[in-house]
Amino acid sequence: MNEKGLQTLEYKKVLQQLKSFTVTKIGGELVSNLTPETAEKKISRALLETEDAVKVLRLRGGLPVPKLENIRPHLKRIDIGADLNGVELAQITRVLTSTKEVADFLHELAEQEQEFHYLYEWMDQLFLLPELTRDLKRSIDEDGQVNDEASSLLKQLRQQIKRSEQNVREQLDSFIRGGNNKYLSDNIITIRNDRYVIPVKAEYRGVFGGVVHDQSSSGQTLFIEPKSVVELNNRLRQQQIAERDEVLRILSELSARLVPYVREIRHNAEVLGQMDLMNAKAKYGRDLKATIPALSLNKEVRLLSARHPLLNQDTAVANDLFIGKDFQAVVITGPNTGGKTITLKTLGLLQMMGQSGLALPVAENSQIGIFQEIYADIGDEQSIEQNLSTFSSHMTNIVKILAKADEESLVLFDELGAGTDPQEGAALAISILDFLGSRSSYVMATTHYPELKVYGYNRPNTINASMEFDVDTLSPTYHLLIGVPGRSNAFEISKRLGLNPEVIESAKQILDGESQDLNEMIADLENQRKMTELEYLEMRQHTTEAEKLHLDLQKAYEEFFTQREDEMKKAQDKANALVAEAQEKAETIITELRNKQLAGGNQGIKEHEFIAAKSALAALATHHAPLEKNKVLRRAKNKKKFKVGDEVISATYGQRGVLLAPEKNDSWQVQMGILKMSLPESDLTLAQAEKEPTRRIVNVQSASASHVATQLDLRGKRYDEALEEVDQYLDAAILAGYPQVTIVHGKGTGALRKGITDYLKNHRSVAKYEFAPNNQGGNGATIVYFK
């Protein structure tokens, strides 16, 4: 397609926007080289590939193609026998890893029986190299560094280097921290010429002996390798050289392993680039609120609610653009600043985008044609350098277009025939349109000349159009009116601006009668169009609502019977499962009681264990709560009644707490014992105010009869009193079914803490215990976990 048309219609700007959505270098190159296709099969495939990508974007957020560098140069170096460095190998590893991830992703979609046009075809072109990928990942990290696991020798050498560096540092530390530090300029260890050295004052250079490797700019500090560490540094240097040689050997070996798979790896990179391009098209289409157009083999262009892609999509005025079915030429008339030029550009640019396989900012049921060339003569082409006037420059471009345009061409003219005498310009415009009509070209042209208003009525396959103008607001609406030529609004505008009516009437008398009749005819056509449009919209709305209602009722009717059968089956399965679970739990409880009874002695059954067993058996029964007591409904009802200071219960933790302050995202800060937690409102329900508990609890009851706190505070209690209270509290907590509790004993002398620790060691129901975290009391509190 001609470069002049691509430039005039700003096709490259669209590619720049599209490129911003790519993440791979190859994908970016594919976008930069993208041009409109002219073969039906290629256009159709490109559009269907974009449709595949749009579906994946909607279902799974897009294809999982990560940021990838261009590995073509690396593979060329492999071809000529060169060894790659760590960074290059890491980039190739990234391509192989991404190949596996994308293939797994597409296989998962295939298992879900998702249908695509060409996506699985691309998947089948990926070559999986699992062994090579695994070895590369084990040997090279993402930054290109060789891992210790690359070879046993490398791991051994690096361990030796680490020990040698430690020995050298320890030796030098003795100088820094010992009595010899007075001879140093600074108490640091540094490196010069890959050797560990210390900074020594110049006047004391002979104190340590050894080798001087460097000096400061002032000459007052010498960087000396003391004699006592020379041998250690030599050994370290030898190990470092051995490590470097081993790394080079590993890189060479890995590079050699790539040789048999260069073609496959290069093809994988190309396929991932293609998928990146598809991803970018889908994301760009989503950004434009675009749809995939249909493809017309008869060049019947129908762009519904079309918007220019380079304009703000929220404010751009949408227009319906048609050409090719009932007419092949559209002549748009009307005043400046009415939107004629942007309408031309919208048609041409959207057609180019469609032939490039892009989604278009148009409504559903739109379609594009297939044109071998799209020519455009738009804008001020005046050239000072070439000494061409606006008219001459336009005419030079038009001459080139007329020499090449044929039945496979879409031609766009802006202000055809402008820049010269109006009569001559109008005659030229009509002749040019007639010439292109004889060539069967598809044309959309804008003009000021009134002579062309009649042209659309007299020529076959030609139609008039205009940009709507609101006389009340004296401003254009930017809406295209197909079938209605533009009319002069000079009299209406002058009247609203206050021009003397006599002057306006005099002007009407002077105006040629034929022109006056034409304006009246245009006005009548506009009125009829508006009435028809209103009736159509009203009928369309009623039809749409009726169709939607019918579909909703039909869908609801089918879902009702399907869900009824499903729910009945689920209820039966759930009932059977509950019965089986209850039987199993009852047998377990009875067996445990029998075993404890047989054990006798200290292992006999305590009262609270009988109570717990009885409660567990009673809990096996399933009761259907009445609707008004349903927890979910009650929680939703109480959700809007929360306020600071309310006592609530957490459904997740089964704990009581107090609301401290509301937070973002419908959450509350809740005080639970010594803990402050952020919990969502959906997890909280208002708790009934509980009675003030007595200070000492002698008879421990079940959790349903008495509330047991998750924390016991013993600070200020006497030793004997505290241990007795711990014994009762643990029994009550076990009966309540708590998995863990906190005992606050304070730090003090440590006697109470030791006594509680000794007691917990011998308690048969305690699985383990540990001091609380620092932010929850540290060793002043103990967290107890039950079996």
N, C-alpha and C positions, 0 to 999 in steps of 0.2 A: 504494500500500500504506500502511496506517495508520501514522502517526508513532509512536504509542504502542508498537506492536510492534517497530518499528525501534529505538527507544530501549531497550526492555526487553531485547532480544536483543543489544544492543551492536553493531549493524550499523555505526555510525559509526566505531567503533574499528578495524574491519576496513578501512574506507576510508582511515583515517589511515595504517595500515600500507602499504596499496596505494599511496598517494600518494607515499610515500618512494622508490618505485622510478621515478617519473616524472622527466623531465629538461626538459620544456617547460612553459611557463606554461599553454598551452591544454590540454595533457594533464593537468596538475594540476587545472584547472577541470573537465574532464570527469569526473575521479575524484570530486571534491567533489559533483558533481551526479548521480552514478550512483545509480540506484535499481533494485530488482528489477522486471524486466519481467513482464507477464502475458500477452502474446501469444506463441503458439507459434513463429511465424516469427522474431520478434525474439530470443527466447531461443535458438533453434537457431542463428541467425546469430552471435550473440555468443559462444556456446560454440565454434563452428567457427572463428571469427576467433582466439579464444584458442588453439585447437589449431594454427592456422597459425603463430602467434607462438612457441608452444612448439617447433615443428619447426625454425623458423629459429634459435631460441636453441640448440637442440641441434646443428644443423649448422654455424652460423656465428657463434655467440655473440650473436645478437640483431640486430634491425634497426638500421642505423647512424644513428639519430636523435640529433643532438647537443643540447646545452642551447640552448634558443631562448626569447627573450622574447615577450611578447604584442604583436604588431604591429597589432592591430585599431585602437587609438587613433591610430597613425600614419597608417593608411589612411583613417580618418575625416577627419583633417586634410587629407590630399591631396584628398579629395572636396570640401571646402569651399574649395579653392584656396590653402591655406597651404603654405609651404615648410618642409621638414624640416631638422633640423640633422644634423651628421655622425654622431652616435651613432645617431639614428633610421634614417638611411640604411644604416648598418653593420648594424643589426639586420635590416632588410629584405633586405640582401645576404646575410646569413647564412641566411635562410629560402630564398632562391633557390638558393644554393650547396648547401644540404642537400637541396633538392628534386632537384637533378641527381645528387647522390651516392646518394640512396636509389633513384632511378630506375635508375641504372647497376647498383646492387647487385641489384635485383630482375630486371633484364634478364639479368644473369649467371646468376641462379638459373633463369630461364626457359630459357636456353641449355643448362643442365645437365639440363633436363627434370624439374626438381623440381615436384611437384604440390601445389597449395594450393586451399583452398576459396574464399576471397575475397580473398587478398592481391594477386593480379594485377588484380582488379577495382579495388582501391584504387590500384594503380600506374597504371592507365589514366586515373585522374582527375587525375593530376599534370600541370600545364602547365609545359613547359620553355621558358624565355625566354633562350636562350644569349647573344644580342647584348646585351641589357639587363644580364644577369648579368656578362658580361665587362667592360662599360663601368663598372659599379658597382665591381667588384673592382679595376679599374685606378685608379679615382678616389678610393676611400675605403678606408682600412685597417680592420683589425678593431676598433681603438679609436675609430673615428669621425673620425680625422684625414684631411684632404684630402691626397692624395699629389701629389708634384711632377708626375707624369705626367698629372694631370688636364687640364692645358692647357700649351701651350708658353709662354704669357705667365706663368703661375704659376711655372713652372720658372725662367724668366729672372728674375723678380722676386726669388725666393728666393736665386738666385745673387748678385744685386746686393746684397741685404740682408746676405748672408754677407760679401761684400767690404767693404761699408760698416761693418759691425760690427768687422771686423778692422782697418780704418783708424782707427776711433775708439779701439779698444783700444790700438793701437800708439802713437797720439798720447798717450793717458793713461798708458801704460806709461813713456813718457819722463819724465813728472813723478814717477812712483813710484820709478823706479830712478835718476833723475838727482840733481842737487844740490838740487832743490827738495823732496825728500821730507822734509826737516826741517820743512817747514811743514804736513805732513799729520798727522792724528791716527792714521791707520793706513794701511799700504801696500796698499790694496785698491781695486778698481774696483767700483762698485755702481750700482744703477739707482733713480732717483726720477722719478716722473711720466713713465715710459717714456723717460727720457733717461739716458745714461751720465754719472755724476758721480764725484767723488773727495771723501773726507772731509778737510776743511781745518780747522785750528785757527782758532777765531773771531778771534784777534788778527791773523791773517795773511789775512783775507778779501780784501784788495785786491791780494795778490801775483799771483793768476792772472786777475783780472778775471772777466768772464763773468756767469752768472746763479746766484743762490742758490735751490735748489729745496726744501731742507728743512734742519732742524737737529735735533740730538740733544735728548733730554729735558732734559739739563743745560744746553743752550745753548752748550757749549764746543766743539762740532763743527758745522761747516756743510757741507752737501752741495752742492758748487759744480760747475757745468758751466763749465769754463774757456773763455775767449773763443775760444781757438784751435780748439776742437772744436764750437762752436755750429753752424757751417755744416755740419760733418759729421753732427752729430746731426739737423739739420733735414732733410738729404737722406735719412738713415736713416729718419726718421719718415715722410717722404713715401712712401718705398718700402714701409714697413710698412702704411700706409693703403691703398696700391694693392694690396698683397697681400691684405688683409682684404676689399677690395671684390671682388677676383677670386675669392676663396673663396666669398663670398656669391653671386656670379653663378653659380659652378659648382654650388653646392647648389641654387639655384633652378632651374637647367637640368636637373639630375638629378631633382628633385622633379617637374618638368613631364613628364619622360620616363616617370614611373610612372603618370601619369593614365590612359592607355589600358588599363593592365594591373591596375588595382586589384582587380577581381573575381577575376582569375586568381590573383593573389598571396594574396588573402585565402583563397581556396579551398585553395591549397597549404598555407597555415599550418594550416587546419582538418584537412586530410588528415594532415599530419605529427603533429598533436595526436592524431588517432585512432590512428596507428601507435605513438605513444608510449604511449597507453593499452594497446594490445595488448601492447607490450613489457613494460609494468609488470605486466600480468596474468600473463604467462609467467614473469617473474622472481619475482614473489610466489609463484606456484605452485611454482617450484623451491625457494624458501625453505621452503615448507610440506611439501615432498615430496608434492605434490598430483597428482591425475589429473583428466582431463576426464570428467565423468559423462555417461551416456546420458540421453536425455530420454523420459520415459514420458507418452504422451497420456492414459493411463488413471489417472494419479495413483498409480501403483505405486512407492512410494519404497523403494529398496534401497541403503542406505549401508553398505558393508562396511569393517570396521576404521576406523570414523569417529573422528576426533579433533577436539576443539574447537580452532579456529584461533588463539585467543588464549592457549592454554596452550603451555608448552614442548613442542615436538613430540617431543623425545627422551625425555621422561618421561611424557607424557600417555597414559592407558590408552585403548586403542582398543576400540570396541564396534560390533557389527553392529546397525543400526537398520532396522526394517521397519515399513511401514504402507501400507495401500491395496490389497493384493492379496487376502490371506486374511482380513484384518480391517481395520476402519476406526477402531477404538478400542483403545488400549493403556492398561491401568491398572497403574501401577508402585507396589508397596508395599514397605515395609521401613523400618528405623530411619533416624534422621538421620545426616548426614555419610557416607552411603553412596554418594553420587554421583548421586542421583535428579535434582536440579535441573540439574546440568551436562549430564545426558543430554537433558533437555528443551531446554536452550539449544543444544546441539549440533545436534539435529534441526532446530530452527527457523532457526538462523543458517546452517547449511549449505544449507538449502533456499533461503534468501534469496540467498546467494552464488551458488548455481547459476543462479537466475533472473536474476542480474546478469551472467552469462557468465564467472564465475570458476572456475578449477580448485579442486577440493576436496581436503582432506586425508583421502582415503579410498583404498581399494584399487581395483584394476581391476575392471571389470564392475559398478560401482556405477551407480545411476540415480536421477534426481530426478523429481518430478511437477511439475505446473503449478497453482499456487494463486493465485486472485485476491486473497486476503487471508490473512495469517498473524497470528492474534491470540495474545497471550501475557499471562497473569496470573501473574507470577513475582516472588517476593521479598516483603519486608515493606513493605507499602504504608501503614503507619500515618502519619497526618498530624496533627501538633499544631495547625498553623495552621487546618486545616479542622475540627478537633475530631472527627476520625474515628478509631475504633479500627481495629485490624488487620482484624477481621472486616468492619466496615462498609466500609472502603476496598476490600478485595478484592471484596466483593459489589457495590459501585458499578461497579467495572470489569467484573465478570461480567455485570451487567445490560446494559451497553453491548454486550458481545460477543454475548450471546444475541439481542439485537435485530437484529444484522446478519449473524450466521453463517449460511452455507448450504452447499450441496453443493460449492462451490468454495473452501471455507475450511479452513485447518489451524488447530486451536485447541490451545493448550498451557496446562494448568492445573498450578500447583505447590501442593501441600497443599490440594487442593480441599475446601472445607467446614471448614477449620481455623479456630480462634479462637472457637469457641462450644461448646455442650454436645455431647459426642461422639455421642450418639444422634441429636440433631437435625442435627448436621453431616453424619453419615453419610447420613441420609435425604435431606438437601439435595443432597449429592454425587451420589447415585444418580439423583435426579430430574433434575439438570442434565445428567448423561450421557445419560439417556433422551431428554431434550428435544433435545439435539444429535444423537442417533442418529436421531430422527424427521426431522431436517433433513438427514440424510445427510452431516453434517460429519465431518471427519477429526480425531480427538482423541487426544492423549496427556496423561494426567493422573497426578500422584503423590498419594499419600494415606497416612495412618497407620491409617485405620479398617479393622479386620478384616472388617467387613461387605462391603467392596468386593472382598475376596478371592474370595468366592462369586459376586460380580457377573460376573466375567469368564467363569465357567462357564455361567451361566444366560442371558446375553444374546447374541444373534447378532451376528456381525461384531465381537466384542469378545474380547480376550485378556488374560490376566494376565501380569505381568512383575515382576521384583524385582532388586535389586542384591545380588550375592553377598557373603556374610559368612563369613570364615574363623574358625571357633570355636576352632581351635588357637592362633591368634595373637591372638584377640580383636580383630580389625581387619577393616575392609571391603577387598575386592579391587577395587572399582569396576567390576566386570564386570556387564553387563546379562544377565539370564537371561530370555529370551522363553518364555512358556508356563508359568513356575513362579512362583506368588505368593510374596511375602515371608512368612517365618514368624518367630515370636518365638523369639529365642535366649536369653531371660532365664534359663531353667533351666540350659542348658549353661554360660553365662557364670558364673552364680552358683556352679555346681559347681566350675569351674576356679579360681574365686577363693577357694574354701575354705568355702563355706556348708555348714552341717550338713546331711547327706543327709536326716535326718528332716524338716527344715524344707522341703526341696525336695519330698519325697514328699507331705507334708501339703498343699503348694501345689497339687500335681498333682491331689490328691483334690478340692480345692475348685474347681479349674478346671472349667468346663463341659465335659461329655463331648464335645459336638459340636466345641468348639474344639480339644480334645485330638486328636480323630480327624482334624481338618483339618491340624493341625501334622504328624501322623504321615504323612498323605497327601503333604504338601508335601515332607517329608524323603525319602519313597520316590521321588517324582518327581525330586528333585535327584540321588539316587544313580543312577537310570536315565539321567538326562541326562548325567552325567559318564561313565558307561560307554559310552554311545552316542557321545559326543564323542571319547573316546579311540580307539574303533574306527574312527570316521570319519577322524580325523587320520592314523591308521596306514595305512589303505587309500588315502587321498589321497596320502600321501607315496610309497607304492609305485607308484601310478599315474603320478604326476608323474615319478618317476625312470625308469620304463619308457618314457614318452613322450619324455623328453629323450634317452635312449639311442638310441631308434629314429630320432629326428630327426638326432642327431649322426652316426650310422652312414650314414644316407641322404645327408646333406650331404657327408660325407667321401668316400663312394663316387662322387658326382658330381664333386666337386672333383679327385679323383685323375685321372680320365680327361681332364678339362678341362686341368689343369695339365700332364699328360704331353704333350698335343698342343702346348700353348703353349711348353713348354720345348724340345721338339724343333725347333719353328720358330725359336725364339730362337737355339738352338745353330747351326742352319744359317745364319741371317742373320749371326751373329757370326763364324762361320768364313769366310764369304765376305768380310766386311768386313776381317778380319785378313789374308787373302791379298792383297786389293787394296791395303791399307795397306803391307804388307811389300814388294810389288812397287814401289810408288811410292817408298818410302824407299830401296830398293836402287838404283833408277835415279838418285835424287838424289845418293847417296854416290858412285856410279861417275862421274857427270858432274862432280862437284866434284874428284875425284882426277884425271880427265882434264884438266880446265881448269888445275889447278895444275901438272901435269906439262908441259903445253904452255907454261906461262908461263916456266918455267926460272929461272935466276939466283937472286936473293934470294927470289923467290916460289916456289921449288921446294918439293917436299914434304919436310917433316922427318920424322924417325923417329917422333916421338910422334904425328904426324898419320896415318901408316900404321897405327899401333897403334890409334888412336881409330877409324879407319874400319873396321878389322877387328873391333873390339869392337862397333861399331854394327851391322855386318852380322850378327855372331853373335847380337846381341840381338833380331834380327827373328824368330828362331825362338821359338815359344811352347811352353813345357814345362809340363805339368800336374804341379804339386808333389804328392807323395804326401800322404795325409791327415794323417800324423803331422807333416809339415813345413808344413802350411798355416799361413800367418801369422796369420790371424784366430783359428784355434783355439789356436795357440801363445800369442798375445797374451792370449786369454781365460784360458788355463791359468796363465800367469805373472802375471796381474793381481793375484792375492792374495799374491804373493811379494815385492812391492816393499818396500824398506826404505831408510832414509837411507844415502847413500853408494854405492848401486848405480849402475852405469853403464848408461844406457839409450839407445835410438835412437828418435827421433821419426819417425813415419811421414809426417807432413806436411812436415817440413823436411829429412828425410834426414840429420840431424845427430846426433852423439853428445853426450851430456850426463851430468851427475851429479845424482842426486836430493838436494835440500837439506832439504826439509821437506814433510810432507803438508799439503794445504789442504782447504777445504770442497768439497762437491759432487764427490768422487772425483777431485780434481786434485792435482798435485804442483808444487812450485817446483823448477825445473830450471836448473842452471848450464850454459850453452852458450857456451864461450869466455868473453868478457867480459860476455855477456848473461845476465840472469836472467829466465826466462819461466815463466808458469803454464800448464801443459798438462794435459789430461784423461788419466786412466789409459788410456782406450781408444786413445789416440794413441801410447802408449809400449810398448816391448818391451825386455826385458833384453838387453843387448849382451854378446857374448863378450869376455872380457878380451883386449886387444890387446897385442902385444909392444912394448917400449920402443923408439921409433924412434931411429936414430942421429942425431948432431948435424948432420951434413952429408949431404945426399942428392945423389948425383951422377947416377945413372940414374933418371929418373922413369918409374915404371911405371903401369899402369892402376889405376883406383880399386878394382877387384876384387882386385888383388894387394897394394896398400899403401894404408893409410889416410892421407889428406892432411887436415890441420887446416884449418879455415876462417879461421884467424888466424895471421899470421907476426909474431913479436916480434923486432925488430932492435935493441932498446935495449942499449947497451953494445958494439955491433959497430963495427968499423972501416968506413970509407966504402967501400973497394973490396970488402971481404968482404961487406958488406951488399948492395951492388948485385948481386954474383954470386949471392947467395942468393935475392934477389928474382927474378932471371931464371929460376932453376931452380924456384922455388916457383910462379910464375905458370904455367909449362908444366905442372907437375903438377896444379894446380888446374883448368886448362882441360881436361886429359885426364880428370880426375875428374868433369867435367860441372857444376862449381859455377857458378851464375849470378853470384856475387859473393864477394869475400873482403875481409878487413881486414888492413892492414899497420900495425903499431904501431912508430913510429919515434921517439916522444918529441918533446919541444919543443927542449930544448937550445939550440944556437946557430942552428939552422935549416938547417945545411948538408946534413945527411942528408935532411931533409924535402924540400929543393929538388932534391937529386940524384934522389930517387925520383920526384918530380913530373916532372922533365925526362925521365926514363926512360919513365914511363907515357905521356907525350905521343906518343912515337914507336912505341909498341907496337901492332902491327896488330890484336891481338885484344881490346884494351881499348876498350870503347864510351865510358865516361866514368869519372871519379873525383871524389871530394869528401871534405872533411874529415868525420870522424865527429861525431855530435851531442855536445853538451856533457856529457851524462850517460854517454857512452861514450868519452871521451878527448879530445874537441874536436879542435884542430889538432895534437894529438900522435898522431893515428891517421888513416889514409886508407882510405876504402872504395872498392874497385875493382869496377866492373861490366863483365862481359865481353859481347861481341857474341853 
